């Protein structure tokens, strides 16, 4: 039996969690974008100074650091959903195996979508340039294919955090694909609602995003743990099994009746002895 997810109830619960932990959630978000901007500016400055290799290395370093913070941010959301302690330190203390697994998973996602981009681009320039309507159709089909792959593999970061110790990167991709099977429309409706919330947050000069983005993360965590994560179904099964074990009638072994049996044996022996004496006396007489 699948768990139900209510967007309104999740939003209400997530708002309560956000109010309690807003300093960490907003601070982590600001730190993520601040570091991203700083590395981008440094890389651009080095590029203009004709230091291309150094600029590229700085850019890659910035991507790794911001990705670490992103994983820590997602981990923080998962910890908050299970009432575990959180801190700013948890945003950067990421197990190396998790980081490696998450990077490989994202590279695999990109590799899956890359052929679609290449094929659609080639077809667009070969066919679409001479026939604009067909070109538009090619572009739309390619875009839909990419969005579909994004939809089916959109929870890989959550799954990487949950399963990096037990599963290989490709297995995590397969798990994401399997976990979202038959839930495409549900995920689309969820994504539209999240997008609308952040559009509203972006209206007051983007300042509202400091609230709506962390709130969106918390709601996404709730959606993931309720409808996507395999742990929820395992927990439900284990809980049901535990209930069965607890509620099963206990079969008690019968207590040994050694003393009773011994007493009965002694009584039988005394009776036999008395009868023997009686017979003996009768014979003598």
CORTA-V906480 format. One record per residue. N is the residue number from 1. PSI is psi in degrees with one decimal (none if undefined). D_FIRST is the distance of its C-alpha to the first C-alpha in Angstrom with 1 decimal. Layout:
N:PSI:D_FIRST + N:PSI:D_FIRST
This chain:
1:125.0:0.0 + 2:145.3:3.8 + 3:146.7:6.6 + 4:150.5:9.3 + 5:125.6:12.8 + 6:117.9:15.9 + 7:-42.3:19.1 + 8:-44.8:21.4 + 9:-39.4:19.8 + 10:-40.2:19.6 + 11:-39.9:23.2 + 12:-44.8:24.4 + 13:-41.9:22.9 + 14:-34.8:24.3 + 15:-39.7:27.6 + 16:-41.9:27.9 + 17:-40.5:27.3 + 18:-43.8:29.8 + 19:-33.2:32.5 + 20:-30.2:32.4 + 21:28.6:32.6 + 22:-31.9:34.3 + 23:-46.6:37.3 + 24:-44.5:35.3 + 25:-44.6:33.1 + 26:-41.2:36.1 + 27:-41.9:38.4 + 28:-39.4:36.2 + 29:-45.3:35.9 + 30:-42.1:39.7 + 31:-39.4:40.4 + 32:-50.5:38.4 + 33:-33.4:40.2 + 34:-46.5:43.6 + 35:-39.9:43.5 + 36:-43.3:42.5 + 37:-41.4:45.4 + 38:-48.2:47.9 + 39:-34.9:47.2 + 40:-42.0:47.4 + 41:-43.5:50.7 + 42:-42.7:52.2 + 43:-40.7:51.1 + 44:-39.9:52.7 + 45:-44.2:55.9 + 46:-35.3:56.2 + 47:-41.0:55.7 + 48:-24.6:58.6 + 49:14.1:60.7 + 50:37.9:60.4 + 51:66.2:58.4 + 52:-45.6:55.7 + 53:-45.3:54.5 + 54:-40.6:54.3 + 55:-41.6:52.5 + 56:-40.8:49.9 + 57:-41.3:49.4 + 58:-39.8:49.0 + 59:-44.2:46.5 + 60:-42.2:44.4 + 61:-42.6:44.7 + 62:-39.3:43.6 + 63:-40.3:40.5 + 64:-45.5:39.6 + 65:-44.5:40.2 + 66:-32.7:38.2 + 67:-37.3:35.3 + 68:-46.2:35.4 + 69:-37.9:35.3 + 70:-43.9:32.4 + 71:-44.4:30.3 + 72:-35.0:31.4 + 73:-42.9:30.4 + 74:-40.7:26.9 + 75:-38.1:26.8 + 76:-43.0:28.1 + 77:-41.8:25.3 + 78:-38.8:22.7 + 79:-39.5:24.8 + 80:-35.0:25.1 + 81:-25.0:21.3 + 82:17.6:21.2 + 83:36.1:24.6 + 84:155.3:26.7 + 85:142.9:30.4 + 86:159.0:31.5 + 87:166.7:35.0 + 88:-31.0:37.1 + 89:-32.8:37.7 + 90:-14.1:34.1 + 91:-20.3:34.6 + 92:-13.0:37.0 + 93:87.9:36.2 + 94:129.2:34.0 + 95:137.5:33.8 + 96:-35.2:35.9 + 97:-38.7:33.3 + 98:-44.7:30.7 + 99:-46.2:33.3 + 100:-44.0:34.3 + 101:-44.7:30.8 + 102:-39.5:30.0 + 103:-44.9:33.4 + 104:-40.0:32.9 + 105:-44.2:29.4 + 106:-34.3:31.0 + 107:-38.3:33.9 + 108:-41.8:31.8 + 109:-45.0:30.1 + 110:-38.7:33.6 + 111:-33.4:34.8 + 112:-37.9:32.1 + 113:-22.0:33.2 + 114:-45.1:36.9 + 115:-35.0:37.7 + 116:-43.1:36.2 + 117:-44.3:38.5 + 118:-48.5:41.5 + 119:-44.9:41.1 + 120:-39.4:40.6 + 121:-43.5:43.5 + 122:-46.3:45.8 + 123:-36.6:45.0 + 124:-44.6:45.5 + 125:-31.3:49.0 + 126:-45.4:50.0 + 127:-46.1:48.9 + 128:-29.6:47.9 + 129:-31.6:51.1 + 130:-16.8:53.1 + 131:96.1:50.6 + 132:-44.1:48.8 + 133:-43.2:46.3 + 134:-38.2:45.1 + 135:-41.1:45.0 + 136:-41.8:42.8 + 137:-43.5:40.4 + 138:-45.1:40.4 + 139:-41.9:39.7 + 140:-43.3:36.9 + 141:-44.0:35.2 + 142:-41.8:35.7 + 143:-42.3:34.3 + 144:-41.1:31.1 + 145:-42.8:30.6 + 146:-44.6:31.0 + 147:-35.3:28.7 + 148:-43.0:26.0 + 149:-40.7:26.4 + 150:-41.6:26.4 + 151:-45.4:23.2 + 152:-19.8:21.4 + 153:17.3:23.0 + 154:-16.3:23.3 + 155:20.7:21.1 + 156:-30.3:23.2 + 157:-42.9:25.0 + 158:-45.5:22.1 + 159:-34.4:20.9 + 160:-42.6:24.5 + 161:-40.8:24.7 + 162:-31.9:21.6 + 163:10.6:22.5 + 164:-26.0:26.3 + 165:-24.5:27.2 + 166:-19.4:25.2 + 167:146.7:25.0 + 168:160.8:27.8 + 169:-45.7:28.1 + 170:-34.5:27.4 + 171:-33.3:24.3 + 172:-39.8:23.1 + 173:-45.5:23.9 + 174:-38.8:22.0 + 175:-40.2:18.9 + 176:-42.8:19.3 + 177:-42.7:19.7 + 178:-38.0:16.6 + 179:-25.7:14.4 + 180:2.1:15.7 + 181:127.6:15.5 + 182:2.8:14.6 + 183:16.7:14.6 + 184:-50.1:18.4 + 185:-36.0:18.9 + 186:-42.9:16.5 + 187:-38.7:18.5 + 188:-45.8:21.8 + 189:-39.4:21.3 + 190:-43.9:20.5 + 191:-37.9:23.6 + 192:-42.8:25.7 + 193:-41.2:25.0 + 194:-41.3:25.8 + 195:-41.3:28.9 + 196:-40.7:30.1 + 197:-42.5:29.9 + 198:-26.2:32.0 + 199:-43.0:34.4 + 200:-39.9:35.1 + 201:-27.6:35.5 + 202:-12.9:38.0 + 203:-47.4:40.2 + 204:69.1:42.3 + 205:26.9:43.9 + 206:-5.3:40.7 + 207:-29.5:40.7 + 208:-18.9:37.6 + 209:-24.1:35.7 + 210:-20.2:36.4 + 211:-47.0:33.8 + 212:-32.6:31.5 + 213:-49.3:31.0 + 214:-37.1:29.9 + 215:-39.7:27.8 + 216:-39.8:26.2 + 217:-46.0:25.5 + 218:-39.8:23.7 + 219:-40.1:21.5 + 220:-38.6:20.8 + 221:-43.3:19.9 + 222:-42.6:17.4 + 223:-43.2:15.9 + 224:-50.0:16.0 + 225:-25.0:14.5 + 226:-42.7:11.6 + 227:-18.0:10.9 + 228:-46.4:13.1 + 229:135.7:13.8 + 230:-16.8:12.6 + 231:-34.2:13.6 + 232:-42.8:10.8 + 233:-37.6:8.3 + 234:-41.6:11.5 + 235:-39.4:12.2 + 236:-42.0:9.0 + 237:-44.3:9.9 + 238:-38.5:13.5 + 239:-44.1:13.2 + 240:-39.9:11.8 + 241:-41.2:14.5 + 242:-43.3:17.0 + 243:-40.2:16.4 + 244:-40.2:17.1 + 245:-42.6:20.1 + 246:-40.9:21.4 + 247:-6.4:21.1 + 248:137.7:22.6 + 249:137.6:26.1 + 250:134.8:28.7 + 251:108.6:31.2 + 252:135.2:34.6 + 253:139.5:37.4 + 254:140.9:40.5 + 255:141.6:43.2 + 256:138.3:46.2 + 257:47.8:49.1 + 258:-46.8:51.8 + 259:-42.7:54.1 + 260:-44.5:53.9 + 261:-38.2:54.6 + 262:-44.8:57.5 + 263:-42.8:59.0 + 264:-36.9:58.8 + 265:-43.4:60.4 + 266:-41.6:63.3 + 267:-42.0:63.8 + 268:-39.0:64.1 + 269:-43.1:66.5 + 270:-40.1:68.7 + 271:-43.5:68.8 + 272:-42.1:69.9 + 273:-43.9:72.5 + 274:-42.4:73.9 + 275:-38.3:74.1 + 276:-42.1:75.9 + 277:-40.7:78.4 + 278:-44.3:79.0 + 279:-39.6:79.7 + 280:-44.9:82.0 + 281:-39.2:84.0 + 282:-40.5:84.3 + 283:-38.9:85.7 + 284:-40.0:88.2 + 285:none:89.5
